[in-house]
């Protein structure tokens, strides 16, 4: 299964990389089901994905950001694939490094109907950098690794636990800046000189930087603010140009498995497991928050910080 996922991810990378490097495909050509903008380069990647899967001759179900759930072939599906052909499209359209192809699989036999599948059912994951050359792999219960230049690399997780020294990322795309930064401003100030604050604009890129040891933590707390502070909801709708934006299951499926199998501590912003999240959904109720860290002690400190700010 991992070889098949790698074939998909690397083939999509090969197709879209010239577009990314050449700063092509920047125009908005539509809106995805979850409300995000669809850029021309997204459409190129989606078309390549469909050709690959139809050409495989395998009976499959696949879910992608722009297409939703698609059935291919006859008979029982060999797997359900959850694909984000470009995670970090805004980086891709600007030629920046932080964009990846994200492919996850729930291998047959399926324990439930497709509608009842969750992120806890994901069995395999592959993430390929589009500008770079790293490819990340994970199998549930089998650990994680990445490969680059013919070499296999094991996870290099951070042991940092001092909040003043962490390098961390925060998801902000389509989220209202004011409530988000009111929550996180103190941590930004504490870390911007002695650690590092980043907005990577791709949860797949952020979580794989935990695996490489480049980041200590990755956060996306917007959905907790939206859920717990109803007075912010109009601001969320305005920031999303009429839709509530956040982490969709297709954003998380592959990256969370890679990070967890690498040994990272990964939960939502309440400290709860993401395993019960519907795997094949893009509606506002399926959106999630995230706190991930390279070690359990740092995760606990970041969660304490978020809990304290939410209690104010």
N, C-alpha and C positions, 0 to 999 in steps of 0.2 A: 504493500500500500504506500509506504513512504517513497518508493521509486516512482510510482504513478503521480503522487503529489509533487515531487520534485520536477518531473517532466512538465506538469502544468505550470508550476511557478516559474521555472527557468524559460519556458517557451513564451510566456506572457512578458517576462522581463526582456527577452530578446526582441520582441515586437515593439514594446513601448519605449525602450531605452533611447533609441534615436530621437523620438519625439521629445523626451525629457531633456536630453543633452542639447537638442536643437531649439529648445523653447517653443515647440510647436504644440498645437492642441489646447491653446489657452482659453478659447471662447466657451461661454456657457451655452449648452445646446439643449438643456432640459432640466428636469427636477426628478430626483430619485423618489421612490415610494415613501421613504422616511423623511423627505423634505429637504435633503441636501442638494446642492447644486450639482448637476452633471456637466462636466467639462468635455470637450471634444476628445481629449486623451483618454478619459474614462470610457467613452464609447468605443474607441479603438481597442482598449483592453477587453471590454465585455465581448466584442465581436470575436476576438481571438480566443477567448475562453470558450465560447459556444462552439466554434469550429473545432477546437481541440477535443471537447467532450463528445460532440457528435461523431467525430472521426475516430474516436477510441473504440466504437462498436460495443461498449459496455452498457448494460442496463444500469442507469444511475438516476438519482435525484440530486439536483443541485440548487442551492440558494445563493443568489448574489444580490448586491445592493440595488442594481437597476432592474433586474429581471424578476426578483422574487423567486418562488419555487417553480422549478422546471423539471419535468420528467423526460428521460431519454431512454429509448430502447423498450423492449418488451420483457415481461417477467419480473421476478423479484429483483429489486435493486441490489447491486453488489455493495453499495455504500451511499450515504448521503454526504454530499460535499457542501461546505459552507465557504464561500469564496468572496474575498474583497480584492478584485483585480488590481486596484491601486489604493492602498491605505496611505493617506498623506498626499492627496491629489494636489492640494495647494502648493506643497513643496515641489511636486513633480512638474507642475505647470510653470514654476519659476526656476527649474533646473537644479534645485537643492537636493542634498543627499538624503534627507529624511523621508523617503517613500519606499514602500515595500509591496510585494505581492503576497497576499495572505490566503493560504489554503488549509482548511481543516477537513477532517473526515470522521464520520461515524460509520464504522465498518459493520457489515452484516454479520450475523443476524441482528436485526434491530430489536431492541427490547420493547419498543412502543410504536404507535403510529407516528408518522412524521410530525403531526401537530403537537404531540406530547413529548417529543425529544427535547433534551436540555443540554446545556453546556457540560454538565456532568457526564453525558454520554459520548463526548468527543474522544476519539481513540488515537488519532494521528494528526500531526500538524507539520506544515512546512512554510517557512517565510523566507522570501528571497529579496535581498536589496536590489533596487533597480539601478541606481547609480553605482553603488559599490558592488562587491563580488561575494559577500558573505551569504550563505544559505544556512538557515537554522532548521533543526529537525527535533521532533519529540514524539514519543509513543507513550501512551498512558501506562505507568508502571515501569517504563523502560529507560527513563532519564532523557536528557536533552544534550545536544551538541551543535556545533556549527562547523562548517567547512569553508575554507578559503584557500585558493591556490593549491589545491590538491592535498592540503593538510587538514586534519581533524583537530578541533579545539574543544576543550572541556569548559564548562562554565567557570567564570572568574567573579564570584559574587563579592560584593563589598562587605567588610566587617565594620564599617563606620556606624557609630551610634550617637554621635554628638550632633544635635540639630543645627548648631551653628556652622558645621563643616560639611554638610551634605550637598552633593550635586543632585538636583532633582528637577523633574519636569511637571508642568501643570497643563491640563487640557483646557483650551479656551475657545476653540473654533465654534462660532455660532452661539456662544454663551454670553450673557450680559456681563460686561466687565465690572460694573460697580459692585454688585453683591459678591461677585467672585473674589475680587481683590480686597474688598473690605474684610473678608474672611482670611485671606492668605497674605495680606500686606506685611504683617510682622515677620512671617517666615521668609518672605522675599527679602526684607531688609536684613534679617539675621544672616542670610546665606549668600547674598550677592557678592560679597568681597571674600569671605573665608571659605566658601563652598562654590556654589554655582546654581543659578536659577535659569531654567530654559522652558520655552514652549515649543515642543518638537512638532506639533501639528500632526502627529501620527502615533496612536497608541501602540501599534506594532513596532515602530521604531523605538519608542520609549522603553517598552518592556524588553526588547532585545538588547538595549543598552544596559539594562540591569544584568543580563546574562554575560555580556562582555566586560562588565565592571566599570563601564564609563559613567553610569549613573548609580546613585545609591537608592533613589526612590522615584516612583512615578505616581502622580495623583490626577484624578479627574473627579472632583467633588460636586460638580454642578448639579447632578441629579438629586443629590441629598438636599442641597439648598432648595431646589424646585419642590421637592416633596414636603420638606419640613417648614418652609417659609412661604405660605400661599401668597403673601403680599408681593413676592418677586415674580409671579407667573406671567404677568403682563410684560415685564421686562424680558423674560425668556422668549415669549412669542415674538416680541419686537426684534430681538437680536437674531432670531432664526427666520426673520422675514415671513412670519406667519406660521411657522412650525416650531415645535420644541425640539431642540437639538441635544444630542448626548451620545453616549456610547451604546451602539447597537450590538446585538449578539454577533453579527458578522464581523464587527470590529474586534471582538474579544476572543472568538472561538479558537483561533490558532495561537495567538500571542499569549493568552493566559495559560494554555497547556504547556507551551515552551517554557514560560517563566516558572511555572510551578514544578515542572519536571526538572528544571535546572536547580531547584532548591529555594527559589524566592518565596516569600510570604505574600500571598495575593488574596485580597478580599474586596468587598464593596466598601464604601465610605462609612458604613455602620460596623465594620468588622465581621460581616457575615460572608459565608461562602457564596460564590457565584454559580455553584453547580446547578441550582434550581432554575436558573434563567432559561426561558424558552430559547431553543437554538435557532428556530426558523421563524423569526418575527422581526418586524421593523416598526411596530406601532409605539406610541409614546409610553405605554405601560411596560414595554419590554426594555426601555432604556435603563442603564445602570450607571453607578458611580464606581470608583476604583481607588484603592490604596495598595500599592505594591512596594516592597522593599527587599533589599538584598539579604536581610537577616531579620529574625523575629523581634529582636530588641528594638531595632529602628522602626519597624512597622508599628510596634506598640506605642512608641513615642510620637510618631506622626499621627496615629489614631487618637491618642490623648489630646494632641494639639487641636485636631479637628473637632473632637467632642467638646472641648472647652470653649472653642469659638462659637460653636452652634448653641451652646447653653447661654450665651450672653443675651 
